[in-house]
Amino acid sequence: MADAERYDAIVVGSGQAGGPLAIALATAGKTTVLIEREHVGGTCVNEGCTPTKTMVAGARVAELARRSEEYGVRTGDVSVDLAAVRERKREIVETFRSGSERSLAETAGLEFLRGEARFVGPKDLLVRLKDGGQRRLVGDLVFLNVGARPAALDLPGIDGVGARNSTSIMELAELPEHLLVLGGGYI
């Protein structure tokens, strides 16, 4: 295994806490590396708060348009173009994500790695980089900000019904004819 590179701080995950923490540590003069497996911005920006609130806002506008006559406003037939709602959601997520990426890139003393980290010893991580390489990092401080993922349902027959999770449902281009929602998490 390669010799370990030493840092004052290693932050795994660039979500709502990880990105700002890495920036603060680097700004304070700590040698800092931030490792992200998938998307900068974490669950909130990419699969949670931002996309769901964007789609809910579209639904709210449709609801108000449908009820407009109650307010003395006449409109025509109201329909929802789910593909356009999805595209708007994607654009807003990309805007938030790219803004976070810019902040990371502009922070002096902060190294950003795209890859997946795992512990190989206390405060000792092996990072499999997206480009196929790997690096071994040791940090005086190691912070984990690894986000959330939807859990797969363990229900008999679920594989045969086209089940979606909180992330994949937001990628539909058309409304499903039938929908059953199991669970009530914040997303």
Backbone bond lengths (Angstrom), bond angles and torsions (degrees), N, CA, C in turn:
res aa  C-N    CA-C-N  psi(-1)  N-CA   C-N-CA  omega(-1)  CA-C   N-CA-C  phi
1 M - - - 1.442 - - 1.528 108.88 -
2 A 1.317 115.20 145.60 1.469 120.96 -177.99 1.522 110.80 -64.70
3 D 1.346 114.21 155.79 1.457 118.70 175.14 1.513 109.64 -61.63
4 A 1.317 115.13 144.87 1.463 120.03 -178.03 1.524 110.34 -78.55
5 E 1.330 115.34 141.23 1.462 122.67 172.84 1.529 106.91 -92.28
6 R 1.321 117.04 135.38 1.464 120.84 -175.55 1.521 110.87 -100.22
7 Y 1.350 115.09 136.38 1.462 123.80 176.96 1.519 108.98 -131.31
8 D 1.323 115.08 154.35 1.469 118.76 171.44 1.525 109.29 -69.15
9 A 1.338 117.08 -38.44 1.465 120.83 -176.77 1.522 111.01 -143.84
10 I 1.309 114.20 138.36 1.456 122.70 173.73 1.523 106.42 -120.47
11 V 1.327 116.05 127.83 1.465 121.32 177.07 1.527 107.22 -118.15
12 V 1.321 116.27 123.34 1.455 121.67 179.04 1.529 107.59 -104.94
13 G 1.329 115.64 111.98 1.461 121.62 179.78 1.510 111.89 106.15
14 S 1.335 115.83 129.00 1.472 120.95 -173.77 1.520 112.57 -108.18
15 G 1.315 116.79 34.08 1.457 120.51 -179.26 1.519 113.20 -76.30
16 Q 1.320 115.26 -158.83 1.454 122.43 -173.78 1.529 112.97 -58.75
17 A 1.308 117.77 -27.64 1.466 120.51 177.24 1.521 111.75 -100.40
18 G 1.330 117.68 -40.09 1.459 121.79 -173.21 1.508 114.92 -63.70
19 G 1.326 117.19 -47.97 1.465 120.40 179.95 1.521 112.39 -60.82
20 P 1.346 118.04 -55.63 1.465 119.39 178.75 1.530 113.24 -59.93
21 L 1.328 117.63 -36.99 1.464 120.33 178.51 1.530 110.32 -63.95
22 A 1.330 117.49 -46.01 1.467 121.01 179.46 1.527 110.64 -61.03
23 I 1.319 117.00 -42.20 1.467 120.86 178.41 1.528 110.16 -62.89
24 A 1.321 117.22 -44.56 1.472 120.91 -179.46 1.525 111.19 -63.45
25 L 1.316 116.90 -42.11 1.471 120.40 179.44 1.527 111.08 -64.58
26 A 1.330 116.86 -45.19 1.465 120.31 179.73 1.525 110.74 -65.31
27 T 1.310 116.62 -40.55 1.465 121.06 179.23 1.523 111.10 -64.27
28 A 1.333 116.38 -30.75 1.466 121.55 178.01 1.529 112.16 -79.61
29 G 1.338 117.30 2.25 1.457 120.81 176.08 1.519 114.79 94.09
30 K 1.320 118.12 6.35 1.464 120.77 178.24 1.537 109.32 -83.13
31 T 1.325 116.64 136.47 1.467 118.40 173.09 1.526 106.36 -69.68
32 T 1.317 115.48 119.88 1.465 120.58 -169.37 1.516 110.62 -132.37
33 V 1.329 115.32 139.87 1.450 121.86 173.09 1.529 107.70 -126.51
34 L 1.331 115.01 137.43 1.458 122.22 177.12 1.517 107.55 -115.95
35 I 1.332 116.65 129.40 1.456 122.27 -177.33 1.527 108.27 -115.80
36 E 1.320 116.71 128.22 1.464 121.05 178.98 1.521 109.72 -128.79
37 R 1.314 115.89 129.21 1.463 122.51 -178.61 1.524 112.65 -78.58
38 E 1.354 116.54 -38.08 1.455 117.43 -173.71 1.526 112.85 -129.68
39 H 1.331 117.52 -85.55 1.463 120.72 -174.09 1.522 111.12 -117.00
40 V 1.318 116.00 135.09 1.459 120.71 172.73 1.525 107.87 -64.38
41 G 1.318 115.95 139.63 1.454 121.11 178.97 1.510 113.21 108.99
42 G 1.311 117.06 -17.61 1.453 120.81 175.13 1.520 114.93 71.81
43 T 1.315 114.22 -166.43 1.456 122.46 -176.14 1.518 111.65 -60.59
44 C 1.312 118.00 -45.35 1.465 120.81 -175.01 1.524 111.40 -59.14
45 V 1.302 117.52 -50.68 1.465 121.09 -176.78 1.530 111.57 -71.22
46 N 1.308 118.55 -38.88 1.461 121.61 -169.17 1.526 115.99 -96.64
47 E 1.313 118.70 -35.73 1.466 121.05 -176.51 1.515 114.05 -130.48
48 G 1.307 117.88 -8.59 1.459 120.05 -172.98 1.503 114.22 -114.95
49 C 1.311 115.21 -106.03 1.466 122.90 -170.87 1.522 113.25 -54.20
50 T 1.298 117.95 -57.09 1.469 121.69 -173.12 1.528 112.39 -62.47
51 P 1.329 119.92 -53.78 1.468 117.79 -178.26 1.524 113.26 -67.53
52 T 1.330 117.97 -39.33 1.460 118.48 -178.55 1.524 110.98 -67.65
53 K 1.323 117.65 -42.16 1.469 119.62 179.25 1.522 111.01 -66.82
54 T 1.317 117.61 -33.23 1.466 121.08 176.60 1.529 110.12 -64.15
55 M 1.320 116.47 -44.45 1.462 119.67 180.00 1.526 111.56 -70.94
56 V 1.319 117.64 -37.06 1.463 120.70 176.36 1.528 110.30 -63.22
57 A 1.322 117.29 -37.38 1.469 120.22 177.80 1.526 110.79 -61.59
58 G 1.333 117.68 -40.63 1.458 121.04 176.42 1.518 111.35 -62.60
59 A 1.332 116.66 -42.00 1.468 120.65 178.11 1.524 110.72 -64.07
60 R 1.308 117.10 -38.26 1.475 121.31 179.03 1.526 110.60 -64.47
61 V 1.322 117.31 -41.83 1.465 120.83 177.90 1.532 109.73 -62.36
62 A 1.337 117.86 -43.37 1.464 121.10 178.52 1.525 110.59 -62.11
63 E 1.311 117.10 -42.79 1.466 121.28 178.80 1.522 110.76 -62.34
64 L 1.314 117.94 -44.90 1.466 120.64 178.58 1.529 111.26 -64.23
65 A 1.328 116.80 -40.00 1.466 119.86 178.32 1.528 110.42 -63.62
66 R 1.319 117.13 -40.30 1.476 120.66 179.06 1.530 111.51 -66.24
67 R 1.309 117.28 -30.44 1.472 121.69 -178.71 1.523 112.27 -98.99
68 S 1.313 117.36 11.40 1.469 120.67 -173.01 1.519 113.76 -58.12
69 E 1.333 117.74 -34.39 1.466 119.40 -179.40 1.527 111.84 -63.10
70 E 1.341 117.57 -27.97 1.462 120.48 175.45 1.529 110.90 -61.13
71 Y 1.322 116.62 -22.96 1.460 122.60 -179.34 1.527 112.21 -102.60
72 G 1.322 115.15 6.83 1.450 119.26 -179.76 1.514 114.55 82.55
73 V 1.313 117.25 17.59 1.462 122.18 -179.63 1.520 108.24 -112.35
74 R 1.325 115.61 126.85 1.465 120.24 178.67 1.530 109.36 -98.79
75 T 1.319 114.08 130.93 1.458 120.90 175.82 1.519 107.48 -133.46
76 G 1.304 116.13 173.11 1.457 120.60 176.34 1.514 110.35 -87.97
77 D 1.319 114.49 -163.52 1.465 119.48 177.06 1.519 109.64 -60.96
78 V 1.308 115.20 140.18 1.465 121.13 -179.99 1.521 107.90 -108.23
79 S 1.319 116.07 130.61 1.458 120.91 174.65 1.523 108.10 -136.92
80 V 1.309 114.70 159.04 1.462 120.68 -178.41 1.521 108.49 -113.83
81 D 1.303 116.28 127.69 1.463 123.18 174.68 1.529 106.25 -97.04
82 L 1.331 115.56 93.14 1.464 119.79 -174.49 1.519 112.22 -60.85
83 A 1.329 117.58 -34.18 1.470 119.95 177.78 1.533 110.27 -62.37
84 A 1.345 117.52 -38.57 1.468 120.82 178.24 1.526 110.76 -70.89
85 V 1.324 117.25 -37.29 1.475 120.76 176.13 1.524 109.07 -62.15
86 R 1.342 115.56 -44.85 1.474 120.54 178.96 1.523 110.78 -61.46
87 E 1.336 118.12 -41.85 1.464 121.39 -179.76 1.521 110.87 -65.00
88 R 1.327 117.47 -41.54 1.464 121.11 176.66 1.533 110.15 -60.38
89 K 1.329 115.78 -42.93 1.469 120.97 177.99 1.523 110.24 -60.30
90 R 1.322 117.13 -46.21 1.469 121.10 179.76 1.530 111.43 -60.76
91 E 1.324 116.99 -42.23 1.466 120.87 -179.61 1.527 111.53 -64.48
92 I 1.314 117.00 -42.13 1.465 120.04 179.42 1.524 110.50 -66.73
93 V 1.320 117.06 -43.63 1.474 120.55 177.42 1.522 109.92 -59.51
94 E 1.324 117.55 -45.31 1.464 121.00 -179.74 1.529 111.27 -62.95
95 T 1.314 117.56 -38.79 1.468 121.10 177.43 1.526 110.55 -61.84
96 F 1.323 117.23 -46.84 1.467 121.01 179.28 1.534 110.45 -64.05
97 R 1.348 115.84 -45.51 1.466 120.58 -178.28 1.526 111.41 -62.32
98 S 1.332 117.12 -46.40 1.464 119.95 -177.88 1.522 110.85 -67.11
99 G 1.335 118.09 -32.76 1.464 120.33 175.01 1.518 111.43 -63.23
100 S 1.326 116.51 -41.60 1.471 120.82 177.14 1.521 110.90 -65.60
101 E 1.334 117.14 -40.68 1.468 120.99 178.77 1.529 110.52 -62.76
102 R 1.328 116.78 -40.38 1.473 120.84 178.40 1.527 110.61 -62.19
103 S 1.322 116.75 -43.85 1.473 120.31 178.98 1.515 111.30 -59.54
104 L 1.324 116.53 -41.62 1.467 120.20 178.78 1.521 110.82 -64.78
105 A 1.328 116.37 -45.18 1.469 121.15 -177.56 1.523 111.72 -65.34
106 E 1.316 117.74 -29.94 1.464 121.77 -176.64 1.531 113.13 -86.58
107 T 1.320 117.71 -3.07 1.463 120.79 -177.49 1.519 110.41 -89.67
108 A 1.312 115.64 113.65 1.466 121.12 178.28 1.526 109.46 -63.83
109 G 1.314 115.92 137.96 1.460 120.88 176.31 1.512 114.42 84.82
110 L 1.321 117.57 1.63 1.464 121.15 178.90 1.520 109.08 -108.14
111 E 1.318 115.87 122.58 1.459 121.07 175.13 1.520 108.24 -100.15
112 F 1.308 116.58 134.31 1.461 121.66 -178.31 1.521 109.13 -115.74
113 L 1.322 116.68 126.56 1.456 121.99 179.61 1.519 110.16 -120.35
114 R 1.329 115.73 136.07 1.462 120.31 172.74 1.517 107.31 -98.48
115 G 1.323 114.97 115.28 1.448 119.24 -179.39 1.515 110.84 174.36
116 E 1.312 115.20 -173.47 1.451 122.26 -178.36 1.521 109.22 -118.98
117 A 1.328 116.00 127.79 1.461 121.54 -176.05 1.523 110.78 -104.43
118 R 1.314 114.83 146.74 1.464 120.54 171.49 1.524 108.50 -144.79
119 F 1.315 114.90 148.06 1.456 119.86 179.67 1.519 109.80 -74.48
120 V 1.344 114.98 136.59 1.461 120.90 172.68 1.525 109.55 -120.21
121 G 1.313 116.58 1.27 1.454 124.15 177.27 1.522 108.03 178.70
122 P 1.327 117.11 173.42 1.466 119.51 178.01 1.536 110.48 -59.59
123 K 1.309 116.74 124.21 1.469 123.36 179.42 1.532 113.00 58.66
124 D 1.317 116.33 22.75 1.466 124.06 -174.82 1.529 107.86 -127.25
125 L 1.336 116.45 115.60 1.461 120.78 -175.47 1.516 111.34 -121.37
126 L 1.306 114.66 144.71 1.452 121.66 171.85 1.521 106.00 -107.25
127 V 1.332 115.80 126.49 1.459 120.80 -178.71 1.515 108.79 -111.32
128 R 1.338 115.85 119.39 1.466 121.70 171.66 1.519 106.09 -87.74
129 L 1.314 115.51 111.16 1.459 121.35 -175.62 1.519 111.09 -77.33
130 K 1.330 116.31 151.22 1.471 122.08 179.34 1.527 110.96 -59.20
131 D 1.338 117.36 -30.34 1.467 120.39 -178.32 1.532 112.70 -80.60
132 G 1.339 116.63 2.67 1.461 120.46 176.97 1.510 114.44 102.15
133 G 1.314 118.33 -17.94 1.458 120.66 178.81 1.519 111.28 -80.14
134 Q 1.307 114.92 -176.33 1.456 119.77 174.94 1.516 109.75 -148.66
135 R 1.332 114.45 154.16 1.461 121.20 177.63 1.517 108.66 -138.72
136 R 1.323 114.44 146.45 1.458 120.43 176.42 1.521 107.61 -107.27
137 L 1.335 116.23 126.36 1.457 122.28 -176.00 1.516 110.25 -124.50
138 V 1.339 114.92 140.23 1.462 121.78 174.37 1.514 107.13 -123.42
139 G 1.332 116.26 134.37 1.455 119.61 -179.24 1.507 112.25 -130.95
140 D 1.337 115.44 144.63 1.463 119.21 174.40 1.529 109.69 -64.55
141 L 1.333 115.59 -37.01 1.461 122.66 176.86 1.518 108.25 -123.41
142 V 1.329 117.07 134.52 1.461 121.69 176.77 1.527 107.57 -127.49
143 F 1.321 115.64 124.10 1.465 121.79 -179.36 1.520 109.10 -115.64
144 L 1.328 115.81 132.08 1.456 121.12 178.58 1.524 109.18 -107.17
145 N 1.305 115.77 123.34 1.464 123.46 179.08 1.525 106.43 -136.52
146 V 1.344 114.97 64.87 1.456 120.42 -165.83 1.524 115.30 -91.35
147 G 1.316 119.13 3.61 1.456 121.45 170.62 1.506 114.81 74.37
148 A 1.322 114.35 -158.55 1.458 121.97 -174.62 1.518 109.94 -137.00
149 R 1.309 115.07 156.31 1.458 122.01 176.11 1.516 107.88 -139.60
150 P 1.326 117.33 147.33 1.465 118.21 176.15 1.525 109.96 -66.22
151 A 1.309 116.51 141.40 1.462 121.40 176.90 1.518 109.57 -84.56
152 A 1.324 115.70 142.70 1.465 120.50 174.94 1.525 108.65 -72.94
153 L 1.317 115.91 138.68 1.457 120.27 179.32 1.521 110.30 -79.18
154 D 1.309 116.22 135.47 1.457 121.58 177.55 1.528 107.85 -104.31
155 L 1.346 114.47 74.25 1.454 120.78 -179.65 1.524 108.88 -124.94
156 P 1.321 118.11 133.98 1.464 120.02 178.07 1.535 110.44 -57.87
157 G 1.339 117.01 129.76 1.450 122.76 176.63 1.514 115.40 86.23
158 I 1.328 118.69 -4.62 1.467 121.31 -176.26 1.525 111.90 -62.30
159 D 1.330 117.13 -31.33 1.465 120.69 -178.79 1.522 112.51 -65.42
160 G 1.319 117.78 -24.37 1.449 121.27 -175.95 1.519 115.62 -91.76
161 V 1.331 118.49 3.78 1.468 119.57 -175.10 1.527 114.19 -115.90
162 G 1.314 117.59 10.63 1.467 119.18 179.23 1.515 112.82 68.07
163 A 1.320 116.49 42.52 1.462 120.87 -178.73 1.523 110.96 -62.77
164 R 1.297 115.95 143.39 1.463 123.44 177.48 1.515 107.91 -121.03
165 N 1.318 114.99 159.44 1.458 118.85 173.78 1.532 108.39 -112.84
166 S 1.311 116.69 -175.68 1.468 121.01 -175.74 1.521 112.66 -64.97
167 T 1.312 118.52 -20.44 1.463 121.34 176.86 1.521 111.06 -88.46
168 S 1.326 117.25 -49.94 1.470 120.13 -174.79 1.526 112.70 -69.79
169 I 1.314 118.90 -26.78 1.473 119.54 -179.59 1.523 111.08 -66.18
170 M 1.327 116.84 -28.29 1.467 119.93 -179.67 1.522 112.28 -77.21
171 E 1.309 117.80 -1.54 1.458 121.50 178.46 1.527 112.74 -103.00
172 L 1.326 118.15 4.14 1.456 120.69 177.20 1.521 110.39 -66.77
173 A 1.331 116.68 142.59 1.462 121.45 176.76 1.524 111.37 -97.39
174 E 1.330 117.05 -14.48 1.461 121.91 178.88 1.517 109.02 -137.48
175 L 1.329 114.95 150.52 1.456 119.72 176.83 1.516 109.77 -67.89
176 P 1.328 118.76 135.74 1.463 120.05 176.67 1.530 109.91 -71.24
177 E 1.317 115.22 151.54 1.462 119.65 178.56 1.523 110.88 -67.33
178 H 1.329 116.40 -36.29 1.465 122.46 178.51 1.520 108.37 -132.03
179 L 1.322 116.09 147.59 1.458 120.58 178.75 1.517 109.33 -148.01
180 L 1.306 116.67 128.23 1.448 123.14 174.07 1.521 106.47 -120.89
181 V 1.315 116.78 125.78 1.460 121.42 -178.39 1.526 108.29 -103.89
182 L 1.332 116.40 123.44 1.457 122.57 175.72 1.515 108.34 -109.40
183 G 1.304 117.37 123.65 1.458 121.27 179.05 1.522 110.51 98.86
184 G 1.299 114.68 165.36 1.458 119.34 -177.37 1.504 111.66 -148.79
185 G 1.327 116.88 45.53 1.459 120.71 177.60 1.519 111.55 -66.72
186 Y 1.320 116.38 173.82 1.455 120.04 -175.74 1.511 113.05 -65.93
187 I 1.330 119.57 -25.01 1.466 121.07 178.09 1.520 108.48 -81.25
